Amino acid sequence: MRFSEDTPADLERGRTTVAEWREQNPAATEEQLIAALGSQFHPDYGPVLRAMLFRYDQDHPGSPAQDRR
């Protein structure tokens, strides 16, 4: 799957799913994200989910994930 094949609905679903997951798992790692959510998306979507998680953490200062950076 190429990123350019994503629809706006695919991207919104990914962002929403990642945000909900992060809120429930504030100290979890990217690897745990992929293990928990990867099966809900195309097998090649891992880098996109990681990017969404990175962006979510950047937009939410003070999250425990930022302390690990």
C-alpha positions in Angstrom: 0.0 0.0 0.0 1.3 3.4 -0.9 0.6 6.3 1.3 -0.8 8.2 -1.7 -3.6 5.5 -1.9 -4.9 6.5 1.5 -8.2 8.3 1.6 -9.0 11.1 4.0 -11.2 8.7 5.8 -8.3 6.2 6.2 -6.1 8.9 7.7 -8.7 10.2 10.0 -9.5 6.7 11.3 -5.7 6.2 11.9 -5.4 9.5 13.8 -8.4 8.8 15.9 -7.4 5.3 16.7 -3.8 6.3 17.6 -5.1 9.2 19.8 -7.5 7.0 21.7 -4.8 4.3 22.2 -2.3 6.9 23.4 -4.8 8.3 25.9 -5.3 4.8 27.3 -1.6 4.0 27.2 0.4 7.2 28.0 3.7 5.5 28.7 3.6 2.8 25.9 6.1 2.5 23.1 5.8 2.6 19.4 6.3 -1.1 19.2 3.4 -1.6 21.6 1.3 0.6 19.4 2.0 -1.5 16.4 1.4 -4.7 18.3 -2.0 -3.4 19.6 -3.3 -1.7 16.5 -1.3 -3.0 13.5 -3.8 -5.7 12.7 -6.6 -3.1 12.2 -4.7 -1.6 9.3 -2.9 -2.6 6.1 0.3 -4.6 7.0 2.5 -1.8 5.5 0.8 0.9 7.6 3.3 0.7 10.6 5.4 3.7 9.6 2.2 5.8 9.2 0.9 4.8 12.6 4.3 5.6 14.2 4.2 9.0 12.5 0.7 9.6 13.8 1.8 8.7 17.3 4.9 11.0 17.0 2.7 13.9 15.9 0.1 13.2 18.7 2.9 13.3 21.3 4.3 16.5 19.8 0.8 18.1 20.0 0.3 17.1 23.6 3.1 18.6 25.8 3.9 16.9 29.0 2.9 13.4 27.9 5.1 10.7 29.5 6.2 9.7 26.0 8.0 13.0 25.6 10.1 12.4 28.7 11.7 9.3 26.9 13.0 11.5 24.0 
